[in-house]
């Protein structure tokens, strides 16, 4: 460790001439990286560095349990300077924006900003695996990237509803977009102070809410990032909250579907569509076509009958509601007035927290309650709370009585802040930014068709050939929101770096499903990751190997 610290010290001393007088003074006094790290405490104006700690190298660790497969893994990291800071609010009633920046001893001149998830409210440390990242790859920090993240400007306390912060205007605007920009700029300043120069290339990687944040940066702050990876982005945010709530309301009472019936539907979807690609691999490779082919009415109970092996009319209505487009009575930001319905496949992916299909996200293990109960589906917990705290701003509102037209002005305000649906990415393209979107086709947290529709709107506005110069959309069949159910792991950081820095535009890629068993994290199966609108088609060979498939429409 002492040798690494000495390396950083020598490197810093070598760049002293390029630094300001105050920075030169700090570096002159440095004897090793730990001293450099300690010297970063302080700050000016609204940005404060609260604490710095030089962290010793750490080893790979795998937890027995975790909310997601990747969440069980703590990657090995080198020695680095951990910086904790905050940005003061303008409104004294608003919370500060907290952030963490990790400065490696040996820096490669690049940085990665990590996105958040859900309603945020927890500090994103930048020390975990980024979205879709293979379990066996060195972490971005271990590869020499500066990494950082933020709580987006609020902290959710135990027992507190995740949407409570939205009652404060500044806190909500920070959550919408300002926090990520402010923390990005604060991180750049820290890199200049620590290393004597700005980062040469900056990347953003986010999933779900973090994916929305990534697209927000491309649309609102197109000069800030060179490469952005947005996995399962919740881009049409207002639409999602309303559509998710609608899908919950229709399962109240007789419309609720129990876990045994969820399995019935999942098996019926596979029976109808699994072999359409030529293989019998228990995966629906083309869920778009399958959505048109599968008819839930084939599972209707006979006259006067009910039970786990059939569905009643209210249950069939609930499923058709989930699959149908949600329509607003007025137009939201960027000309949208609806939210696309959900697709088919992965309904019965086993539930464990945010991992899984219908039971995790839509139905829970009990019908929707008011206020939402812990055993309800996550979409109801998010959507009903969003209706109360974000749109109606009435925590005591009976959600069954809510009408969007009664809150039109607020919906338009929130849509302008939150909906990352602006297809005009011309400024981002002009400065040679690169964007990759990945949709999971068995995602019930948000509709993958929202991301598909957004990408197609970019192509319509900018032209297909122009969009192909800087943007890619990939679709992963059978994968749930967090990366379970089918092969989902791919090193998009390297793909972005090669595209941004070597002009190597990506074609069809490969995703793997890995066992959470260190240190090898063996590949259980793999598939092609096809560029939209292509899907994997079976040709020959083991169904567990990507080489047995090809991508085609």
Buried (B, 14 or more C-beta within 10 A) or exposed (E): BEEBBBBBBEBBBEBBEEBEEEBBEBBEEBEBBBBBBBBBBEBEEBBBBBEBEBBEEBEBEBEEEBEBBBBBBBBBBBBBBBBBBBBEBEEEEBBBBBBBBBBBBBBBBBBBBBBBBBBBBBBBBBBBBBBBBBBBBEBBBBBBBBBBBBBBBBBBEEEEBBBBBBBBEBBBBBBBBBBBBBBBBBBBBBBBBBBBEEBEBBBBBBBBBBBBBBBBBBBBBBEBBBBBBBBBBBBBBBBBBBBBBBBBBBBBEEBBBBBEBBBBBBBBBBEBBBBBBBBEBEBBBBBBBBBEEBEBEEBBBEEEEEEEEBBBEBBBBBBBBBBBEBEBEEEBBBEBEBBBBBBBBBBBBEBBEBBBBBBBBBBBBEBBBBEBBEEBBBBBBBBBBBBBBBBBEEEEBEBEEBEBEEBBEBBBBBBEBBBBBBBBBEEBBEEEBBBBBBBBBBBBBBBBBBBBBBBBBBBEBBEEEBBEEBBBBBBBBBBBBBBBBBBBBBBBBBBBBBBBBEEEEBEBBBBBBBEBEBEEBEBEBBBBBBBBBBBBBBEEEEBBEBEBBBBEE
